[in-house]
Amino acid sequence: MPPLQFGEPIYLWLLLLPAGLGLLGVWQLSRRRRDAHRALHERTTPIREQYAFAGGLSFWFCLVLAVAALVLALSRPQVLAAVTQNAGADFIILQDGSTSMRVSDVAPDRWQRSVAWVRMFAELLSWQDERIALALFAHRAAPQIRLTRDPNALFFFLNYLDEEPPFRLEDDTSWDTNIEEGIYWGVQMFDLDEELYGERLSSKAFIVISDGQAWSGEVDAALQLAGERGIRVYVIGVGTTAGGFIPQLPPGPYDRPEDPIHSVLDRRSLRTIAQAGGGDYFELGVDTDEDVALQILTDVQRRAQATQREETFTELYWYLLVAAAALVCVGTLLLKERTQLWWQLATAGALVAVLMT
């Protein structure tokens, strides 16, 4: 038998009432059977008489059981049920927001192109067993959304970030692409989620969207930390090898105009990061956006553990109410005397009137 617990055990004392009535009914039934046995053996009749087993007591037995079911319903019983469900997948999107993402070598520019892909990726999710989080990075990382199953939260931020990165051109820190910092923040987001909600047997993945950076030992250390947590790193390159010029701030009246900075897609570094992170490298414009998204989804879900066992308590309240109503209906069908039927109809009418008011 599965474990059983009661939310309001104080009401269990009321079971003494139907228990007492049940004992009284059993005593009455034994007397009835004894009288029927004596009548069959002591009386001589042309036709052998037949007596119902319980007769009019059948209704009262059903009524006593219905009262017992109502008392149990008041005590809010809960049964422990083992639920088996898909382990699912958790994605943290690490979006490059550095100044080079404003280059327009892809239409309309790298930033809006990558945000459009994130929106399309979110639309492909079922949002049942998948969760998603979003963090931006330039010189520093800026988490935007924690892991959530709510698509509205993600689409709200995407609408806010649709035009341009939140890092301003005027800030020196926006002129750096620090993938290492983004990966470190992503690991912390997974650790915080586990601390708040417990360990989840899901497949974890980073989706890094960037135009690239030079390979460094610091990024290697961040990738090793992600590998220790079982997090795979998928990298999506945005931009072209022909590149384009980064927008410049308008010079002041006494400033000398600076030479424009040319930015290209660092495909080699991004491939190396994906390989070291145990994932794959993709590039927007080479494959369709849907193909890139589906390949990532398929690979992550294939690596997820098949099932996750969760133990939850199931309420038996409504089941007991239905059982009580069914017992009253069955008892009513067993009534033989017209007077008892009228009393039954009057009681049901009064109950309906009370519920309507």
TORKOL-816455 format. One record per residue (C-alpha): x, y, z; residue number from 1. Coordinates in pm, 1 decimal, m for minus. Layout:
N
x = X; y = Y; z = Z; n = NUM
...
***
This chain:
357
x = 0.0; y = 0.0; z = 0.0; n = 1
x = 138.7; y = 344.9; z = m83.0; n = 2
x = 198.0; y = 577.9; z = 213.8; n = 3
x = m109.6; y = 772.2; z = 323.4; n = 4
x = m124.8; y = 1099.8; z = 512.7; n = 5
x = m404.2; y = 1334.1; z = 625.2; n = 6
x = m407.1; y = 1710.9; z = 592.3; n = 7
x = m673.5; y = 1757.2; z = 866.6; n = 8
x = m644.8; y = 1448.8; z = 1089.0; n = 9
x = m857.3; y = 1606.6; z = 1363.6; n = 10
x = m1173.1; y = 1520.4; z = 1168.8; n = 11
x = m1093.7; y = 1149.2; z = 1190.8; n = 12
x = m1254.1; y = 1145.5; z = 1535.1; n = 13
x = m1589.5; y = 1189.9; z = 1360.7; n = 14
x = m1551.7; y = 836.6; z = 1223.2; n = 15
x = m1675.0; y = 716.1; z = 1563.4; n = 16
x = m2028.8; y = 818.7; z = 1458.1; n = 17
x = m2053.9; y = 602.2; z = 1142.8; n = 18
x = m1864.4; y = 327.3; z = 1326.0; n = 19
x = m2128.6; y = 322.4; z = 1600.1; n = 20
x = m2411.2; y = 331.9; z = 1346.7; n = 21
x = m2242.4; y = 52.1; z = 1153.7; n = 22
x = m2226.4; y = m169.1; z = 1463.8; n = 23
x = m2592.4; y = m95.8; z = 1530.2; n = 24
x = m2676.0; y = m189.0; z = 1171.1; n = 25
x = m2482.8; y = m516.7; z = 1199.1; n = 26
x = m2674.3; y = m601.0; z = 1518.4; n = 27
x = m3005.3; y = m526.4; z = 1342.8; n = 28
x = m2897.5; y = m737.0; z = 1043.3; n = 29
x = m2809.7; y = m1031.2; z = 1268.6; n = 30
x = m3155.0; y = m1009.9; z = 1434.0; n = 31
x = m3321.4; y = m996.7; z = 1091.9; n = 32
x = m3133.1; y = m1303.2; z = 970.7; n = 33
x = m3215.1; y = m1490.3; z = 1289.4; n = 34
x = m3587.0; y = m1408.5; z = 1258.2; n = 35
x = m3587.7; y = m1508.1; z = 890.5; n = 36
x = m3419.5; y = m1838.8; z = 973.3; n = 37
x = m3674.8; y = m1911.4; z = 1246.7; n = 38
x = m3967.6; y = m1824.3; z = 1018.4; n = 39
x = m3842.7; y = m2055.6; z = 742.5; n = 40
x = m3806.5; y = m2351.5; z = 975.8; n = 41
x = m4099.9; y = m2304.6; z = 1213.3; n = 42
x = m4374.6; y = m2189.8; z = 975.5; n = 43
x = m4545.8; y = m2416.6; z = 724.4; n = 44
x = m4666.0; y = m2244.7; z = 408.3; n = 45
x = m4783.4; y = m2372.3; z = 66.2; n = 46
x = m4508.8; y = m2173.3; z = m104.9; n = 47
x = m4164.3; y = m2136.6; z = 44.4; n = 48
x = m4122.6; y = m1777.3; z = 156.6; n = 49
x = m3820.7; y = m1572.0; z = 49.1; n = 50
x = m3666.6; y = m1293.1; z = 251.0; n = 51
x = m3422.6; y = m1031.6; z = 124.3; n = 52
x = m3081.9; y = m1052.2; z = 288.3; n = 53
x = m3086.1; y = m701.4; z = 439.4; n = 54
x = m3421.6; y = m559.3; z = 332.4; n = 55
x = m3467.1; y = m196.0; z = 435.5; n = 56
x = m3130.9; y = m200.4; z = 612.2; n = 57
x = m2948.1; y = m184.0; z = 278.3; n = 58
x = m3023.7; y = 187.0; z = 244.0; n = 59
x = m2896.1; y = 261.1; z = 593.9; n = 60
x = m2575.3; y = 67.3; z = 534.4; n = 61
x = m2513.3; y = 275.5; z = 220.5; n = 62
x = m2591.0; y = 593.3; z = 413.3; n = 63
x = m2346.7; y = 500.0; z = 692.5; n = 64
x = m2072.9; y = 431.1; z = 437.7; n = 65
x = m2148.4; y = 765.7; z = 266.9; n = 66
x = m2110.7; y = 948.0; z = 599.2; n = 67
x = m1779.1; y = 770.8; z = 656.9; n = 68
x = m1661.2; y = 879.0; z = 310.6; n = 69
x = m1757.0; y = 1240.1; z = 386.4; n = 70
x = m1564.4; y = 1232.8; z = 714.8; n = 71
x = m1259.1; y = 1096.0; z = 535.6; n = 72
x = m1294.0; y = 1369.6; z = 273.6; n = 73
x = m1293.7; y = 1634.5; z = 547.5; n = 74
x = m967.5; y = 1492.6; z = 681.8; n = 75
x = m803.1; y = 1562.6; z = 337.6; n = 76
x = m628.8; y = 1227.8; z = 276.2; n = 77
x = m329.6; y = 1228.6; z = 42.4; n = 78
x = m163.9; y = 927.9; z = m113.0; n = 79
x = 200.2; y = 927.4; z = m222.0; n = 80
x = 222.1; y = 882.4; z = m599.3; n = 81
x = 537.2; y = 832.8; z = m802.1; n = 82
x = 529.4; y = 1044.5; z = m1117.3; n = 83
x = 763.2; y = 969.1; z = m1405.7; n = 84
x = 829.1; y = 1247.9; z = m1650.4; n = 85
x = 1083.7; y = 1358.1; z = m1908.1; n = 86
x = 1396.6; y = 1508.5; z = m1760.1; n = 87
x = 1387.4; y = 1791.8; z = m2011.7; n = 88
x = 1657.1; y = 2039.3; z = m2108.2; n = 89
x = 1785.0; y = 2370.5; z = m1973.8; n = 90
x = 1929.4; y = 2634.3; z = m2206.1; n = 91
x = 2117.0; y = 2949.8; z = m2112.4; n = 92
x = 2163.3; y = 3184.8; z = m2406.8; n = 93
x = 2480.6; y = 3393.2; z = m2374.6; n = 94
x = 2430.0; y = 3682.6; z = m2615.2; n = 95
x = 2723.2; y = 3898.0; z = m2719.0; n = 96
x = 2633.3; y = 4264.6; z = m2668.3; n = 97
x = 2967.3; y = 4426.0; z = m2745.3; n = 98
x = 3003.0; y = 4718.8; z = m2982.3; n = 99
x = 3114.5; y = 4497.6; z = m3272.3; n = 100
x = 2762.8; y = 4346.8; z = m3275.7; n = 101
x = 2640.5; y = 4676.7; z = m3426.7; n = 102
x = 2824.4; y = 4602.6; z = m3751.7; n = 103
x = 2585.7; y = 4573.1; z = m4046.2; n = 104
x = 2767.9; y = 4311.8; z = m4255.2; n = 105
x = 2453.5; y = 4098.4; z = m4204.8; n = 106
x = 2109.6; y = 4254.3; z = m4239.6; n = 107
x = 2000.8; y = 4455.2; z = m4054.6; n = 108
x = 2303.9; y = 4419.0; z = m3822.9; n = 109
x = 2466.8; y = 4146.8; z = m3614.8; n = 110
x = 2273.2; y = 4231.7; z = m3300.0; n = 111
x = 1925.8; y = 4233.8; z = m3455.1; n = 112
x = 2011.0; y = 3922.9; z = m3658.0; n = 113
x = 2105.6; y = 3729.2; z = m3344.9; n = 114
x = 1802.3; y = 3851.7; z = m3146.2; n = 115
x = 1577.9; y = 3736.9; z = m3432.8; n = 116
x = 1734.3; y = 3389.7; z = m3408.3; n = 117
x = 1676.2; y = 3378.1; z = m3030.2; n = 118
x = 1310.8; y = 3470.0; z = m3085.4; n = 119
x = 1271.7; y = 3193.5; z = m3343.6; n = 120
x = 1444.4; y = 2941.9; z = m3113.0; n = 121
x = 1203.0; y = 3029.1; z = m2831.7; n = 122
x = 905.7; y = 2977.8; z = m3063.2; n = 123
x = 1024.9; y = 2623.5; z = m3141.0; n = 124
x = 1033.2; y = 2520.8; z = m2773.7; n = 125
x = 739.1; y = 2331.3; z = m2627.2; n = 126
x = 794.8; y = 2507.4; z = m2289.8; n = 127
x = 689.2; y = 2186.7; z = m2111.2; n = 128
x = 1016.2; y = 2016.5; z = m2025.1; n = 129
x = 1247.4; y = 2294.4; z = m2143.3; n = 130
x = 1360.9; y = 2599.5; z = m1952.0; n = 131
x = 1555.7; y = 2894.5; z = m2086.0; n = 132
x = 1761.1; y = 3181.0; z = m1944.2; n = 133
x = 1927.0; y = 3482.8; z = m2103.2; n = 134
x = 2247.7; y = 3670.6; z = m2021.6; n = 135
x = 2429.2; y = 3942.9; z = m2213.9; n = 136
x = 2802.0; y = 4001.0; z = m2207.0; n = 137
x = 3058.8; y = 4247.2; z = m2333.2; n = 138
x = 3348.3; y = 4324.5; z = m2097.8; n = 139
x = 3116.4; y = 4218.5; z = m1815.0; n = 140
x = 2816.6; y = 3986.5; z = m1810.4; n = 141
x = 2464.0; y = 4109.4; z = m1739.4; n = 142
x = 2208.3; y = 3833.0; z = m1662.0; n = 143
x = 1860.9; y = 3922.9; z = m1785.3; n = 144
x = 1631.6; y = 3624.0; z = m1714.5; n = 145
x = 1677.6; y = 3331.2; z = m1478.8; n = 146
x = 1582.1; y = 2980.7; z = m1587.9; n = 147
x = 1209.6; y = 2983.0; z = m1653.7; n = 148
x = 929.5; y = 2799.1; z = m1831.7; n = 149
x = 743.6; y = 3125.5; z = m1893.1; n = 150
x = 779.0; y = 3231.9; z = m2258.7; n = 151
x = 627.1; y = 3572.4; z = m2184.3; n = 152
x = 925.4; y = 3667.4; z = m1969.0; n = 153
x = 1170.2; y = 3594.2; z = m2250.2; n = 154
x = 966.8; y = 3765.1; z = m2522.8; n = 155
x = 928.8; y = 4073.4; z = m2302.5; n = 156
x = 1306.9; y = 4111.5; z = m2279.3; n = 157
x = 1352.0; y = 4038.6; z = m2648.4; n = 158
x = 1109.7; y = 4318.8; z = m2732.5; n = 159
x = 1311.9; y = 4547.8; z = m2508.9; n = 160
x = 1645.0; y = 4440.0; z = m2662.6; n = 161
x = 1527.0; y = 4425.9; z = m3021.3; n = 162
x = 1674.4; y = 4753.2; z = m3148.4; n = 163
x = 2028.6; y = 4766.8; z = m3010.3; n = 164
x = 2247.5; y = 4626.1; z = m2729.1; n = 165
x = 2197.5; y = 4780.5; z = m2384.7; n = 166
x = 2573.4; y = 4851.6; z = m2359.1; n = 167
x = 2634.3; y = 5207.8; z = m2478.5; n = 168
x = 2894.6; y = 5312.0; z = m2731.3; n = 169
x = 3015.8; y = 5576.7; z = m2485.6; n = 170
x = 3123.9; y = 5310.0; z = m2235.1; n = 171
x = 3473.4; y = 5171.9; z = m2278.9; n = 172
x = 3359.4; y = 4837.3; z = m2138.6; n = 173
x = 3128.2; y = 4782.5; z = m2434.9; n = 174
x = 3428.7; y = 4750.3; z = m2669.8; n = 175
x = 3529.7; y = 4407.1; z = m2542.1; n = 176
x = 3399.3; y = 4055.4; z = m2613.7; n = 177
x = 3453.3; y = 3862.0; z = m2291.9; n = 178
x = 3307.0; y = 3515.2; z = m2355.1; n = 179
x = 3487.6; y = 3388.8; z = m2045.4; n = 180
x = 3282.7; y = 3620.2; z = m1820.7; n = 181
x = 2958.9; y = 3512.5; z = m1990.2; n = 182
x = 3033.1; y = 3142.9; z = m1933.6; n = 183
x = 3121.5; y = 3202.8; z = m1568.5; n = 184
x = 2791.3; y = 3385.2; z = m1515.6; n = 185
x = 2603.9; y = 3105.3; z = m1690.6; n = 186
x = 2754.3; y = 2848.1; z = m1453.2; n = 187
x = 2652.1; y = 3062.9; z = m1156.8; n = 188
x = 2295.4; y = 3080.4; z = m1289.9; n = 189
x = 2278.5; y = 2698.9; z = m1299.7; n = 190
x = 2427.1; y = 2676.7; z = m948.6; n = 191
x = 2177.1; y = 2928.9; z = m810.0; n = 192
x = 1884.4; y = 2746.3; z = m969.7; n = 193
x = 1999.4; y = 2419.2; z = m811.4; n = 194
x = 2038.3; y = 2590.6; z = m474.9; n = 195
x = 1685.7; y = 2733.3; z = m488.1; n = 196
x = 1491.9; y = 2445.8; z = m645.6; n = 197
x = 1711.4; y = 2138.7; z = m599.5; n = 198
x = 1897.1; y = 1925.2; z = m847.2; n = 199
x = 1721.2; y = 1867.8; z = m1177.2; n = 200
x = 1813.9; y = 1572.3; z = m1395.0; n = 201
x = 1810.6; y = 1774.2; z = m1713.9; n = 202
x = 2052.1; y = 1820.4; z = m1998.1; n = 203
x = 2225.3; y = 2158.1; z = m1962.4; n = 204
x = 2357.6; y = 2366.7; z = m2248.8; n = 205
x = 2502.6; y = 2708.9; z = m2322.1; n = 206
x = 2422.7; y = 2874.8; z = m2654.7; n = 207
x = 2689.4; y = 3139.0; z = m2715.9; n = 208
x = 2599.0; y = 3387.7; z = m2991.3; n = 209
x = 2894.7; y = 3607.1; z = m3085.4; n = 210
x = 3115.1; y = 3738.2; z = m3362.4; n = 211
x = 3420.1; y = 3589.3; z = m3191.3; n = 212
x = 3728.9; y = 3672.8; z = m2989.3; n = 213
x = 4090.9; y = 3560.8; z = m2972.1; n = 214
x = 4139.8; y = 3228.7; z = m2789.2; n = 215
x = 4284.8; y = 3260.7; z = m2438.6; n = 216
x = 4361.9; y = 3039.7; z = m2141.2; n = 217
x = 4094.3; y = 3220.0; z = m1938.1; n = 218
x = 3823.8; y = 3098.0; z = m2173.5; n = 219
x = 3972.2; y = 2748.9; z = m2149.4; n = 220
x = 3938.4; y = 2759.1; z = m1768.7; n = 221
x = 3574.2; y = 2872.0; z = m1795.8; n = 222
x = 3499.1; y = 2588.3; z = m2039.8; n = 223
x = 3657.3; y = 2333.7; z = m1805.7; n = 224
x = 3431.4; y = 2458.1; z = m1524.4; n = 225
x = 3126.9; y = 2418.2; z = m1751.2; n = 226
x = 3241.9; y = 2067.4; z = m1845.6; n = 227
x = 3266.4; y = 1970.8; z = m1478.0; n = 228
x = 2899.5; y = 2073.1; z = m1438.2; n = 229
x = 2799.9; y = 1863.7; z = m1740.6; n = 230
x = 2718.1; y = 2173.7; z = m1947.9; n = 231
x = 2774.2; y = 2155.7; z = m2322.2; n = 232
x = 2863.8; y = 2472.5; z = m2510.9; n = 233
x = 2712.0; y = 2539.8; z = m2853.4; n = 234
x = 2845.4; y = 2840.3; z = m3042.2; n = 235
x = 2663.9; y = 3038.1; z = m3311.5; n = 236
x = 2868.3; y = 3278.5; z = m3518.4; n = 237
x = 2706.6; y = 3592.5; z = m3654.1; n = 238
x = 2875.2; y = 3811.7; z = m3912.1; n = 239
x = 3093.2; y = 3755.9; z = m4218.8; n = 240
x = 3464.3; y = 3715.8; z = m4286.7; n = 241
x = 3445.2; y = 4029.1; z = m4502.6; n = 242
x = 3322.5; y = 4216.4; z = m4196.5; n = 243
x = 3236.2; y = 4581.8; z = m4164.9; n = 244
x = 3313.8; y = 4897.5; z = m3971.5; n = 245
x = 3201.3; y = 4949.5; z = m3614.0; n = 246
x = 2989.4; y = 5264.3; z = m3573.3; n = 247
x = 3186.7; y = 5551.0; z = m3417.5; n = 248
x = 3076.7; y = 5820.5; z = m3181.1; n = 249
x = 3051.9; y = 6161.3; z = m3342.5; n = 250
x = 3367.4; y = 6354.4; z = m3249.8; n = 251
x = 3347.2; y = 6662.7; z = m3037.9; n = 252
x = 3416.3; y = 7007.2; z = m3183.9; n = 253
x = 3779.5; y = 6991.8; z = m3071.6; n = 254
x = 3841.5; y = 6615.9; z = m3107.5; n = 255
x = 4026.7; y = 6459.6; z = m3392.7; n = 256
x = 3815.7; y = 6196.2; z = m3573.0; n = 257
x = 3935.1; y = 5846.4; z = m3494.2; n = 258
x = 4007.1; y = 5588.5; z = m3759.2; n = 259
x = 3715.4; y = 5348.3; z = m3807.1; n = 260
x = 3759.8; y = 4997.2; z = m3662.9; n = 261
x = 3702.7; y = 4704.5; z = m3895.2; n = 262
x = 3543.3; y = 4391.2; z = m3742.3; n = 263
x = 3522.9; y = 4044.1; z = m3898.1; n = 264
x = 3378.1; y = 3712.3; z = m3786.5; n = 265
x = 3644.5; y = 3521.6; z = m3589.7; n = 266
x = 3531.4; y = 3181.0; z = m3710.5; n = 267
x = 3844.9; y = 2998.5; z = m3598.4; n = 268
x = 3818.0; y = 3104.1; z = m3234.9; n = 269
x = 3446.4; y = 3024.1; z = m3220.1; n = 270
x = 3504.5; y = 2676.1; z = m3362.6; n = 271
x = 3774.8; y = 2615.1; z = m3102.5; n = 272
x = 3543.9; y = 2723.9; z = m2819.7; n = 273
x = 3265.3; y = 2493.8; z = m2941.3; n = 274
x = 3503.0; y = 2200.6; z = m2972.1; n = 275
x = 3648.4; y = 2254.7; z = m2624.4; n = 276
x = 3296.8; y = 2292.5; z = m2479.7; n = 277
x = 3180.8; y = 1958.4; z = m2619.0; n = 278
x = 2923.2; y = 2116.3; z = m2849.1; n = 279
x = 2903.3; y = 2219.3; z = m3213.6; n = 280
x = 2964.3; y = 2536.0; z = m3410.6; n = 281
x = 2696.6; y = 2690.8; z = m3629.2; n = 282
x = 2684.7; y = 3004.4; z = m3835.7; n = 283
x = 2384.9; y = 3217.7; z = m3918.3; n = 284
x = 2346.6; y = 3246.6; z = m4291.6; n = 285
x = 2520.5; y = 2917.1; z = m4374.4; n = 286
x = 2227.0; y = 2704.2; z = m4260.4; n = 287
x = 1870.8; y = 2823.3; z = m4213.1; n = 288
x = 1781.1; y = 2951.1; z = m3867.6; n = 289
x = 1533.5; y = 2665.6; z = m3818.2; n = 290
x = 1795.7; y = 2402.5; z = m3903.0; n = 291
x = 2042.3; y = 2548.8; z = m3653.6; n = 292
x = 1780.2; y = 2559.7; z = m3379.0; n = 293
x = 1651.5; y = 2207.9; z = m3446.3; n = 294
x = 2001.6; y = 2059.9; z = m3453.4; n = 295
x = 2077.1; y = 2209.6; z = m3111.9; n = 296
x = 1742.3; y = 2100.9; z = m2967.6; n = 297
x = 1775.8; y = 1747.1; z = m3101.0; n = 298
x = 2130.2; y = 1703.2; z = m2972.6; n = 299
x = 2054.6; y = 1838.6; z = m2623.7; n = 300
x = 1733.9; y = 1637.8; z = m2581.8; n = 301
x = 1905.2; y = 1322.1; z = m2705.4; n = 302
x = 2169.2; y = 1358.6; z = m2435.8; n = 303
x = 1911.9; y = 1420.5; z = m2162.4; n = 304
x = 1832.8; y = 1141.5; z = m1919.7; n = 305
x = 1522.9; y = 961.1; z = m2036.7; n = 306
x = 1313.8; y = 1006.0; z = m1723.5; n = 307
x = 1309.0; y = 1184.1; z = m1392.5; n = 308
x = 1124.3; y = 1032.9; z = m1097.1; n = 309
x = 932.9; y = 1273.7; z = m877.2; n = 310
x = 725.3; y = 1179.7; z = m573.7; n = 311
x = 410.2; y = 1384.2; z = m518.0; n = 312
x = 102.5; y = 1348.2; z = m298.7; n = 313
x = m232.7; y = 1310.0; z = m475.0; n = 314
x = m546.9; y = 1446.0; z = m307.2; n = 315
x = m827.6; y = 1191.8; z = m252.9; n = 316
x = m1082.8; y = 1455.7; z = m148.4; n = 317
x = m1291.0; y = 1460.2; z = m465.9; n = 318
x = m1276.9; y = 1082.2; z = m506.4; n = 319
x = m1431.9; y = 1039.0; z = m161.6; n = 320
x = m1705.4; y = 1293.5; z = m235.8; n = 321
x = m1794.9; y = 1106.6; z = m552.4; n = 322
x = m1796.8; y = 778.8; z = m360.9; n = 323
x = m2032.9; y = 926.3; z = m98.4; n = 324
x = m2273.0; y = 1051.3; z = m366.3; n = 325
x = m2264.6; y = 714.0; z = m542.1; n = 326
x = m2342.9; y = 529.6; z = m218.6; n = 327
x = m2644.8; y = 752.6; z = m152.2; n = 328
x = m2772.2; y = 689.6; z = m506.1; n = 329
x = m2729.0; y = 312.1; z = m472.2; n = 330
x = m2905.3; y = 315.4; z = m136.0; n = 331
x = m3194.7; y = 511.9; z = m284.5; n = 332
x = m3239.4; y = 248.5; z = m556.0; n = 333
x = m3267.7; y = m18.1; z = m284.5; n = 334
x = m3557.9; y = 154.9; z = m110.9; n = 335
x = m3887.7; y = m35.3; z = m134.6; n = 336
x = m4134.8; y = 168.9; z = 67.4; n = 337
x = m4296.2; y = 473.9; z = m90.6; n = 338
x = m4273.4; y = 676.6; z = 231.1; n = 339
x = m3898.8; y = 638.0; z = 245.8; n = 340
x = m3871.4; y = 744.1; z = m119.1; n = 341
x = m4069.0; y = 1061.3; z = m50.3; n = 342
x = m3848.7; y = 1141.9; z = 246.7; n = 343
x = m3546.4; y = 1089.1; z = 26.0; n = 344
x = m3680.1; y = 1325.2; z = m241.6; n = 345
x = m3767.2; y = 1588.3; z = 19.8; n = 346
x = m3415.5; y = 1572.4; z = 164.9; n = 347
x = m3257.0; y = 1604.6; z = m180.7; n = 348
x = m3480.3; y = 1902.7; z = m263.3; n = 349
x = m3390.0; y = 2077.7; z = 61.1; n = 350
x = m3020.3; y = 2018.6; z = m6.0; n = 351
x = m3048.7; y = 2164.3; z = m357.4; n = 352
x = m3232.5; y = 2468.3; z = m220.6; n = 353
x = m2958.1; y = 2528.4; z = 36.9; n = 354
x = m2687.9; y = 2502.5; z = m227.2; n = 355
x = m2872.4; y = 2741.1; z = m461.4; n = 356
x = m2903.1; y = 3006.5; z = m189.9; n = 357
***
